[in-house]
Amino acid sequence: MSAEDYDALATALDKVVTFAPAGYTNWASIARDGASAAHAQSLDGVKASCRSCHNQYKTKYKKEMRDRPI
């Protein structure tokens, strides 16, 4: 993010869509929103997407999935 490499951000967020665990219903759509923001070269949009996902799932993910291989 700090390098503002929008192509890399879009690629990474497109991949994150596929990591959505069962029961994390908004994960994929949030990642897609972030990828769209990266394609539009909106750093604020990418950051908002990341923040949204972390706010919703960080605690739950750490509790339930921390050891899950990616």
C-alpha positions as CSV (number, residue, x, y, z in Angstrom):
1,M,0.0,0.0,0.0
2,S,2.7,2.5,0.9
3,A,4.3,2.0,-2.6
4,E,0.8,2.7,-4.1
5,D,1.4,-0.2,-6.5
6,Y,-2.3,-0.5,-7.6
7,D,-1.7,-3.4,-9.9
8,A,-0.2,-5.5,-7.1
9,L,-2.9,-4.4,-4.7
10,A,-5.6,-5.4,-7.2
11,T,-3.9,-8.8,-7.8
12,A,-3.6,-9.4,-4.0
13,L,-7.2,-8.5,-3.3
14,D,-8.5,-10.6,-6.2
15,K,-6.7,-13.5,-4.6
16,V,-8.0,-12.7,-1.1
17,V,-11.6,-13.1,-2.5
18,T,-10.8,-16.9,-2.8
19,F,-9.7,-17.2,0.8
20,A,-13.1,-16.4,2.3
21,P,-13.9,-18.9,5.1
22,A,-17.3,-20.3,5.5
23,G,-19.5,-18.1,7.6
24,Y,-17.6,-14.9,6.7
25,T,-20.3,-13.7,4.4
26,N,-19.0,-10.3,3.6
27,W,-15.4,-11.2,3.1
28,A,-15.5,-11.8,-0.7
29,S,-17.5,-8.7,-1.4
30,I,-15.2,-6.5,0.7
31,A,-12.2,-7.9,-1.1
32,R,-13.8,-7.3,-4.5
33,D,-14.6,-3.7,-3.4
34,G,-10.9,-3.3,-2.5
35,A,-9.8,-4.7,-5.8
36,S,-12.1,-2.4,-7.7
37,A,-10.7,0.5,-5.7
38,A,-7.2,-0.5,-6.6
39,H,-8.1,-0.8,-10.3
40,A,-9.5,2.8,-10.0
41,Q,-6.3,3.8,-8.2
42,S,-8.1,4.9,-5.1
43,L,-5.8,4.4,-2.1
44,D,-8.5,5.7,0.2
45,G,-10.9,3.1,-1.3
46,V,-8.4,0.3,-0.8
47,K,-7.8,1.3,2.8
48,A,-11.5,1.5,3.5
49,S,-12.0,-2.0,2.2
50,C,-9.1,-3.4,4.4
51,R,-10.4,-1.5,7.4
52,S,-14.0,-2.8,6.9
53,C,-12.8,-6.4,6.7
54,H,-10.5,-6.1,9.7
55,N,-13.2,-4.4,11.7
56,Q,-15.7,-7.2,10.9
57,Y,-13.4,-10.3,11.0
58,K,-10.1,-9.7,12.7
59,T,-11.0,-10.9,16.1
60,K,-13.1,-13.8,14.8
61,Y,-10.5,-14.9,12.3
62,K,-7.7,-14.8,15.0
63,K,-9.8,-16.9,17.3
64,E,-11.1,-19.5,14.7
65,M,-8.6,-19.5,11.9
66,R,-5.2,-18.3,13.0
67,D,-3.5,-21.6,12.2
68,R,-5.3,-22.1,8.8
69,P,-2.8,-22.4,6.0
70,I,-3.3,-20.0,3.1
